[in-house]
Amino acid sequence: MAQNKNALIRYKTIDKCLQNQYRQWTLEDLIEACNETLYEYEGKQNPVSKRTIQLDIQMMRSEKLGYNAPIEVYDKKFYRYADEDFSITDIPLTETDINVLTETVSMLKQFKDFSLFADVSDILQRLEDKIYAEKTHSQPIIHLDKNEKLKGLHFLDSIYQAIVKKVVLMITYKSFKSTEESTFQFYPLLLKEFNNRWFLIGKRNAAQPIVNLALDRIVSIDFDFNRDFVEINFDPEEYYKNVIGVTVNTGLKPRVVQLWIDAKNAPYVITKPLHSSQRLLQTNDDGSIIINLFLIENYELERVLLGFGDSLEVLKPERLRNRMKQILERGIKRYN
């Protein structure tokens, strides 16, 4: 592996460490983190010296790479960012970076008609638009919904690498329902995005059911190299086949969900199905429609249905119909 690539990996590792304000980082901690990351990429031990990390910190602080990282030492021992929101990944791309990306996109576009790229053609288009906007200093032509304040996105790469390399994670997590943080081992299986939020899918141990963790509730992540990864039979396509969102209530079986949609919203639902199982059952004289879905009921399904307001009525199953009725009745009381 080229030395400049090793250096970039070390810069990114140090950056991720210093973004974690919940831990105190000594120089030895940073050396250990870089050694572990390089081992993950190279598959062999190649210890980094103390002098190398010191020079890396000096380089990150300087203007040579355009980082100007506000790395400071406190208590004569620990390192941190003076600005808690700082990250080298937020630095604007250099002209060289943009030229390299432009060439890469041009090369990838030659393969866009191949089946391999069928699922990622939109990503390629968005990347090209982003590069164009950076190069011309103009507004992007493609506008995407995004939450600038969404937390936890800096964990994506670490989690991705853990899934690829089959590494057990030690996760410190604080759910919305809990008042305190908890730390536990986790076998990562999948990263899933839904409704502009990212989730980590996996198990706490092989005997327990699959669960999802919201990335914005993760406090910190460490790799547990001393624990063997337990092979888990998991097929994402099959697992999420009959649900909307990320919550799979394993105690329930999929059933027919029959919906009435008014004439105004019918065209939208027909052209953008609520789920791949959607089937048009009936078109009424007034333009309204009746559709069938085959789904496991969950929280996300309820949120989607409630979003239609009075434009939708649940016809089946009775349990879901009553649940929606109760929610709407409580909502009306709020306004009375």
C-alpha positions in Angstrom: 0.0 0.0 0.0 1.4 3.4 -1.0 2.7 5.5 1.9 0.5 8.5 1.0 -2.6 6.2 1.2 -1.4 5.0 4.6 -1.1 8.6 5.7 -4.6 9.4 4.6 -5.9 6.4 6.5 -4.1 7.6 9.7 -5.5 11.2 9.2 -9.0 9.8 8.9 -8.5 7.6 11.9 -7.2 10.4 14.1 -10.1 12.6 12.9 -12.7 10.0 13.9 -11.0 9.5 17.3 -11.0 13.2 18.1 -14.6 13.6 17.0 -15.6 11.3 19.9 -15.7 13.8 22.7 -16.9 11.1 25.1 -13.4 9.6 25.4 -10.0 11.1 26.4 -7.4 10.4 23.8 -3.7 10.0 24.7 -1.0 9.7 22.0 -0.8 6.0 22.8 -4.6 5.7 22.2 -4.2 7.3 18.8 -1.3 5.1 17.9 -3.3 2.0 18.8 -6.3 3.2 16.8 -4.2 3.8 13.7 -2.5 0.4 14.1 -5.9 -1.4 14.3 -7.3 0.5 11.3 -4.2 -0.1 9.1 -4.4 -3.8 10.1 -8.0 -3.9 8.9 -7.0 -2.4 5.6 -3.7 -4.3 5.0 -4.4 -7.6 6.8 -0.9 -7.5 8.4 0.8 -5.9 11.4 2.7 -2.8 10.5 3.1 -0.8 13.7 3.1 3.0 13.5 5.7 4.9 15.5 5.1 7.6 18.0 7.0 10.0 15.9 4.8 9.2 12.8 1.6 10.1 14.7 3.2 13.3 16.1 4.1 14.3 12.6 0.5 13.4 11.4 -1.0 15.7 14.1 1.4 18.5 13.1 0.5 18.0 9.4 -3.3 18.0 10.2 -2.8 21.3 12.2 -1.0 23.0 9.3 -2.3 24.6 6.1 -0.3 22.1 3.8 -3.3 19.8 3.4 -5.9 22.5 3.9 -7.1 20.9 7.2 -6.0 23.6 9.8 -7.3 21.1 12.3 -7.8 22.8 15.8 -6.1 19.9 17.7 -5.2 20.9 21.2 -3.5 19.2 24.2 -5.1 19.5 27.6 -3.9 18.3 31.0 -0.5 17.9 29.2 -1.6 14.5 28.1 -4.9 14.3 26.1 -5.8 15.4 22.6 -9.1 16.8 21.3 -10.6 19.2 18.8 -11.1 22.7 20.2 -14.1 22.9 18.0 -16.3 19.9 18.8 -18.0 20.0 15.4 -14.8 20.0 13.4 -13.9 17.2 11.0 -11.4 17.1 8.2 -14.1 15.5 6.0 -15.9 18.9 6.0 -12.9 20.5 4.3 -13.7 21.7 0.7 -12.2 19.5 -2.1 -9.0 20.7 -3.7 -8.7 21.2 -7.5 -6.7 18.0 -7.7 -9.4 16.1 -5.8 -12.1 17.4 -8.1 -10.0 16.4 -11.2 -9.5 12.9 -9.9 -13.2 12.5 -9.1 -14.2 13.9 -12.5 -12.0 11.3 -14.3 -13.4 8.5 -12.0 -17.0 9.5 -12.8 -16.3 9.6 -16.5 -14.8 6.1 -16.4 -17.8 4.7 -14.4 -20.3 6.3 -16.8 -19.0 4.0 -19.5 -20.5 1.1 -17.5 -23.8 2.7 -16.6 -25.8 0.5 -18.9 -24.5 -2.8 -17.4 -26.7 -4.6 -14.9 -24.2 -4.2 -12.2 -24.8 -0.5 -12.1 -28.6 -0.6 -12.4 -29.2 0.0 -8.7 -26.6 2.8 -8.3 -27.1 4.8 -11.5 -28.8 7.6 -9.4 -25.9 7.7 -7.1 -23.5 8.2 -10.1 -25.7 11.0 -11.3 -25.8 12.7 -7.9 -22.0 12.4 -7.6 -21.5 14.0 -11.1 -23.8 16.9 -10.1 -22.0 17.4 -6.8 -18.6 17.6 -8.6 -20.0 20.0 -11.2 -21.3 22.3 -8.5 -18.0 22.3 -6.7 -16.0 22.9 -9.9 -18.2 25.7 -11.2 -19.0 27.2 -7.8 -22.7 27.0 -8.8 -25.9 25.6 -7.2 -26.5 21.9 -7.6 -28.9 20.8 -10.3 -30.1 17.9 -8.3 -31.5 18.7 -4.8 -31.9 15.9 -2.2 -33.7 15.8 1.1 -31.1 15.8 3.8 -30.8 16.5 7.5 -27.6 18.6 8.1 -27.9 18.0 11.9 -28.3 14.3 11.7 -25.9 12.6 14.2 -24.0 9.4 13.8 -23.1 9.5 10.1 -19.4 9.5 10.9 -19.9 5.9 12.2 -20.9 4.7 8.7 -17.4 3.9 7.4 -16.4 2.1 10.6 -19.6 0.0 10.6 -19.3 -0.8 6.9 -15.7 -2.1 7.4 -16.8 -4.1 10.4 -19.6 -5.8 8.4 -17.2 -6.5 5.5 -14.4 -7.8 7.7 -16.8 -9.6 10.1 -15.6 -7.8 13.2 -17.6 -7.7 16.5 -18.4 -4.2 17.7 -18.5 -2.8 21.2 -21.3 -0.1 21.1 -22.2 2.5 23.6 -25.8 3.4 23.0 -28.5 5.6 24.4 -32.0 4.9 23.2 -34.8 7.5 23.4 -36.5 5.4 26.1 -33.4 5.1 28.3 -32.0 7.8 30.6 -28.6 6.2 30.7 -26.1 4.9 28.2 -25.4 1.1 27.9 -22.4 -0.7 26.3 -22.7 -4.1 24.7 -21.2 -6.3 22.1 -22.9 -6.3 18.7 -22.6 -8.5 15.6 -23.2 -6.1 12.7 -25.1 -7.5 9.6 -26.5 -4.6 7.6 -26.7 -0.8 7.2 -30.1 0.4 6.2 -31.5 3.8 5.4 -35.1 4.7 5.9 -36.8 8.1 6.0 -33.5 10.0 6.0 -32.2 8.1 9.0 -29.6 5.3 9.1 -29.9 2.1 11.1 -27.5 -0.7 12.0 -29.0 -4.1 11.8 -27.6 -7.1 13.8 -27.6 -9.1 16.9 -26.2 -8.7 20.5 -25.4 -12.4 20.4 -26.3 -15.4 18.1 -29.1 -16.6 20.3 -31.0 -13.3 20.4 -33.3 -11.9 17.7 -32.2 -9.4 15.1 -32.6 -5.7 16.2 -31.9 -2.3 14.7 -29.9 0.5 16.2 -30.4 4.1 15.1 -27.0 5.6 14.2 -28.0 8.9 15.8 -28.4 7.2 19.2 -24.9 5.6 19.1 -22.5 7.3 21.4 -19.3 5.5 20.5 -18.0 2.4 18.6 -15.0 0.2 19.2 -13.8 -2.9 17.5 -13.5 -6.1 19.6 -10.8 -8.1 17.8 -10.5 -10.6 20.7 -14.0 -12.0 20.0 -14.7 -14.3 17.1 -17.5 -13.3 14.8 -20.4 -15.8 14.9 -21.7 -16.6 11.5 -25.4 -15.6 11.3 -27.7 -16.8 8.5 -29.2 -13.5 7.4 -30.9 -12.6 4.0 -31.8 -8.9 4.0 -34.1 -9.2 1.0 -36.1 -12.0 2.6 -36.0 -10.4 6.1 -37.5 -7.1 4.9 -39.7 -8.5 2.2 -42.9 -7.9 4.0 -42.3 -4.7 5.9 -42.1 -0.9 5.4 -39.2 0.6 7.3 -36.8 -1.1 9.6 -38.9 -2.7 12.3 -39.7 -6.4 11.8 -42.1 -7.7 14.5 -41.0 -11.4 14.4 -44.1 -12.5 16.4 -46.4 -11.4 13.6 -47.0 -12.9 10.2 -47.7 -10.9 7.0 -51.3 -10.4 6.2 -53.4 -8.5 3.6 -53.7 -4.8 4.4 -56.6 -3.4 2.3 -56.8 0.4 1.8 -59.2 2.9 0.2 -57.5 5.9 -1.3 -59.4 9.0 -2.5 -59.4 10.2 -6.1 -56.9 13.0 -5.5 -54.2 10.7 -4.1 -54.9 7.6 -6.2 -52.6 8.6 -9.1 -49.7 9.2 -6.6 -50.2 5.8 -5.0 -50.5 4.0 -8.3 -47.3 5.6 -9.8 -45.4 5.3 -6.5 -46.5 2.2 -4.7 -46.4 2.1 -0.9 -44.7 -1.3 -1.1 -43.6 -3.8 -3.7 -46.6 -6.1 -2.7 -49.1 -3.4 -3.7 -51.9 -4.6 -6.0 -54.8 -2.6 -7.5 -58.0 -4.3 -6.5 -60.6 -1.9 -7.6 -61.1 1.5 -9.3 -64.3 3.2 -8.2 -66.6 5.5 -10.3 -65.5 8.6 -8.3 -61.8 7.9 -9.1 -61.0 6.5 -5.7 -59.2 3.1 -5.6 -58.9 0.1 -3.3 -55.5 -1.6 -3.0 -54.1 -4.6 -1.3 -50.7 -4.8 0.4 -49.2 -7.9 2.0 -47.3 -6.7 5.1 -46.3 -7.3 8.7 -47.8 -4.5 10.7 -45.3 -2.1 12.4 -44.8 1.4 13.6 -43.5 2.7 10.2 -46.6 1.4 8.4 -48.8 3.3 10.8 -46.8 6.5 10.2 -47.1 6.2 6.5 -50.9 5.6 6.6 -51.5 8.4 9.0 -49.6 10.7 6.7 -52.5 10.5 4.2 -54.9 12.0 6.8 -58.5 11.8 5.6 -57.5 10.7 2.1 -57.1 7.1 3.2 -59.2 4.5 5.0 -57.9 1.1 6.3 -60.5 -1.5 5.4 -58.6 -4.6 6.5 -57.4 -6.1 8.9 -59.8 -5.1 11.7 -57.0 -4.8 14.3 -55.1 -2.2 12.2 -58.4 -0.4 11.3 -59.3 -0.1 15.0 -55.7 1.0 15.9 -55.9 3.8 13.2 -59.3 4.8 14.4 -58.1 5.1 18.0 -55.1 7.2 17.0 -57.2 9.6 14.9 -59.8 10.0 17.6 -57.1 10.9 20.1 -55.7 13.4 17.6 -59.1 15.0 17.2 -59.3 15.4 21.0 -56.1 17.4 20.9 -57.7 20.0 18.6 -60.9 20.2 20.7 
